[in-house]
Amino acid sequence: MSRRPTILRLTAQLQFILALLALSANIIQAAQDFYKLLGIKRSASPKEIKKAYRSKSLEFHPDKNKEEGAADKFAEIAYAYEVLTDEDKKQIYDRHGEEGLKQHEQGQGQGGGHGGFDDIFSHFGFGGGGRRQQREQSTPNVDVPLRVTMKQLYLGDTIEVEYVRQVLCMQWQECMKTNKECQGPGVKVRMQQIAPGFVQQVQQRDERCVAPGKMWKSNCRDCPNGQTQSEKIELTIDLAKGMYPGEPITFEGVADEKPGMNAGDLNFIIQQEQDEHYHRDGDHLYVTMEIPLVDALTGFSHEFTHLDGHKFMVNVEGVTECDHVMRVSGKGMPRRGGRGGVGDLYITF
């Protein structure tokens, strides 16, 4: 009686091992959508990926699920989790799909070097050597103005924003077909006979070309809305003390996605709003103050309120001439670039 459960467990484990071997040997040929397999979005965080994997692996574990195909499903889930939690593999999968990932792994199995790893990129239009420029193609960078106050730049701030971008359709790999005339994203080259025995190579713009040898299928049912779909993401912008107007805050690879190309960068460009009292030039602040004649002749003290609300006194002795400029050390903006310290305040009377 006690041997039968043991035999069943061994049988389930054997099925699991055979499924893993089949997967590693590429017997499972059908392209998988790893995100759909785990039931998550492409923008899922590592924590969300891990949580989804735990749930799915428990559901299809061979020791608990005796249905036909459960062991295969469990192995596929484990492989999807392995890929999506490995930054390098995840980047290759996101850009080139499961087929590109398999070619990358085959190339590593052959000892790395050129061979397999270059083949994966040449297959998708990012070949080595003379095609280096194609391999590094990215979608356009996006610049977004970020309006902030001088007070925010003085104190530093953390800003939460939402950004809507275009990401690849979940089933985009199913919407590509072979076309030898495609030489890269948006580039089509065909041979045209101009005279008997003479052939001319003509390059054309064709947005259906997504990579060398690959063209997008028109009206593809797997991506009814086209190559991409909208995705809303949340970003945290860290505004450092003393940042300058026009300075960018960059999120790499967060711009729109497109088949056969890397995503460009999203740049938030600082636009400083005018302050009611102070004017800024680099690390220094400037302010103009009108004083009565009596104060100009006898001297005076005046209390200023800084950008962050703290107050400080300025004492002026003797006669003050018109348009006299006084420097108050250490009352400017925080210095950037690791220099430390604070700029100065210049008061014009």
ABEGO torsion letter per residue (X at the ends): XAAAAAAAAAAAAAAAAAAAAAAAAGABABBBBAAAAAGBBAABBAAAAAAAAAAAAAAABAAABABBGAAAAAAAAAAAAAAAABAAAAAAAAAAEAAAAAAAAAAAAAGEEBEAAAAAAAAAGABBEAAAAAAABBBBBBBBBBBBBAAAAAAEBBBBBBBBBBBBBAAAAAABBBBAABAEBGBBBBBBBABBGBBBBBBBBBAABABBGBBBBBGBAABAAEABBBBBBBBBBBBBBGBBBGBBBBBBGABBBBBGBBBBBBBBBBBBBBBAABBBBEABBBBBBBBBAAAAAAEBBBBBBBAAGBBBBBBBBEBBBBGBBBBBBGABBBBBGGAEEBBBBBBBX
